[in-house]
Amino acid sequence: MGAPHLSPRQLDILRLTANGYTDQATARRLGLSIHTVRDQWRWGIRPRLGAANHSHAVALAFSAGLLTESDVHQHRQESAA
């Protein structure tokens, strides 16, 4: 069985969370409503990864190869600029 499929938007949300963004900050950064971000977590990201919470989802995404160390560093550099 391969890595779970996540949409590009779901991967964006996951990357920002891995970089320490809250749901509210993620929504602002991506131009989404907080409800959209929370729905993506509730009905998309967590179920597809089999995660209990955000931190667990990030850990599982790293294990599955959906996120890499460069995803974290790239976003941190962008937010510092």
C-alpha positions in Angstrom: 0.0 0.0 0.0 1.4 3.4 -1.0 1.2 6.8 0.7 -2.4 8.1 1.1 -3.5 10.6 -1.5 -3.9 14.2 -0.3 -5.0 17.0 -2.6 -2.5 19.9 -3.2 -4.6 22.1 -0.8 -4.5 19.4 1.9 -0.7 19.2 1.5 -0.4 23.0 1.8 -2.4 22.9 5.1 -0.2 20.0 6.3 3.0 21.8 5.4 2.0 25.0 7.2 1.0 23.0 10.3 4.3 21.2 10.3 5.9 24.7 10.3 3.9 25.7 13.4 1.0 27.5 11.9 -2.3 27.4 13.7 -5.5 26.7 11.8 -6.3 30.4 11.9 -2.9 31.4 10.6 -3.1 28.7 7.9 -6.5 30.1 6.8 -5.1 33.6 6.6 -2.0 32.5 4.7 -3.9 30.5 2.2 -6.9 32.9 1.8 -9.4 30.4 3.2 -12.0 30.5 5.9 -11.1 28.9 9.2 -14.1 26.6 8.6 -12.5 25.3 5.3 -9.2 24.6 7.0 -10.9 22.8 9.9 -13.1 20.8 7.5 -10.1 19.7 5.6 -8.6 18.4 8.8 -11.8 16.7 10.0 -13.0 15.2 6.7 -9.8 15.0 4.5 -6.4 15.0 6.1 -6.9 13.1 9.4 -9.1 10.3 8.0 -6.9 9.7 5.0 -3.8 9.5 7.1 -5.5 7.6 10.0 -4.4 10.3 12.4 -5.8 11.2 15.8 -4.8 14.8 15.7 -2.7 17.4 13.9 0.6 16.4 15.4 0.0 12.7 14.6 -1.0 13.7 11.0 2.3 15.5 10.6 4.3 12.6 12.0 2.5 10.1 9.7 3.0 12.4 6.7 6.7 12.4 7.3 6.7 8.6 7.7 4.8 8.2 4.4 7.1 10.6 2.6 4.4 13.2 2.0 6.5 15.7 3.9 10.2 16.1 3.9 12.6 18.2 6.0 12.9 20.6 3.2 9.1 21.3 3.3 9.6 22.6 6.9 12.7 24.7 6.2 11.4 26.1 2.9 8.3 27.6 4.6 10.2 28.9 7.6 12.5 30.8 5.2 9.6 32.2 3.3 7.9 33.4 6.5 11.1 35.0 7.7 11.5 37.0 4.5 
